[in-house]
Amino acid sequence: MKADVNVIDFENLTFAHPEMHFDLPADGRRLWQGAKGYRATVLSGVVVAENDEPTGELPGRLIRGVQGKPQVKDAAA
């Protein structure tokens, strides 16, 4: 299984006021709240943000619809 990691500077962690964004299909809305104080965000072993700025790396992928149950390998095999 994959793991994602956030490295947070708790002494400098701050949050912006929530904002409504209308950037989803059909002008759908979503609540967005920015934050400062994240030193690094790692997704699938790739640093995607560093010091509150995106690195441009996008290792994720879009998943649509119902997903099957993950296969777990038998440790005894």
C-alpha positions in Angstrom: 0.0 0.0 0.0 1.2 3.5 -0.7 1.7 6.2 2.0 1.6 9.9 1.7 3.4 12.2 4.1 3.1 15.9 5.2 6.0 17.5 7.0 4.4 20.3 9.1 6.1 23.2 10.9 3.5 23.4 13.8 5.0 26.6 15.3 4.4 28.5 12.0 1.2 26.7 10.9 -1.6 29.2 9.9 -4.8 29.0 8.0 -6.6 31.4 5.6 -10.3 32.2 5.9 -12.4 29.7 4.0 -13.5 30.7 0.5 -16.1 29.4 -1.9 -14.6 28.4 -5.2 -16.8 27.7 -8.3 -14.3 25.8 -10.4 -16.0 22.4 -10.6 -17.9 21.2 -13.7 -21.3 22.9 -14.2 -20.1 25.7 -11.9 -20.2 23.3 -9.0 -18.9 24.9 -5.8 -16.4 23.7 -3.2 -15.1 25.2 0.1 -11.4 25.9 0.0 -9.1 26.9 2.8 -5.4 27.7 2.3 -2.7 27.0 4.9 0.9 28.0 5.5 3.5 26.0 7.4 3.7 22.8 5.3 7.4 22.2 4.7 6.9 19.2 2.3 4.1 17.0 0.9 5.2 13.6 -0.5 2.8 11.6 -2.7 3.9 8.1 -3.8 7.5 8.9 -3.0 7.5 12.2 -5.0 7.8 15.6 -3.4 4.7 17.5 -4.8 5.0 20.6 -2.6 7.9 22.2 -0.7 7.7 25.3 1.6 4.0 25.9 0.7 4.7 25.9 -3.0 3.9 23.2 -5.6 6.9 21.6 -7.2 5.1 20.9 -10.5 5.3 17.1 -9.9 1.9 15.3 -10.4 2.4 11.6 -9.6 -1.3 10.9 -8.9 -4.0 9.7 -11.3 -7.7 10.2 -11.7 -9.8 7.3 -10.4 -13.5 7.1 -11.6 -16.3 4.8 -10.7 -16.4 1.8 -8.4 -13.0 0.4 -7.5 -12.2 -3.3 -6.9 -10.9 -4.5 -3.5 -7.1 -4.2 -3.4 -5.2 -7.4 -3.7 -3.0 -8.3 -0.7 -0.1 -10.7 -1.3 0.1 -13.6 1.1 3.2 -13.2 3.3 3.6 -17.0 3.5 3.8 -17.3 -0.3 
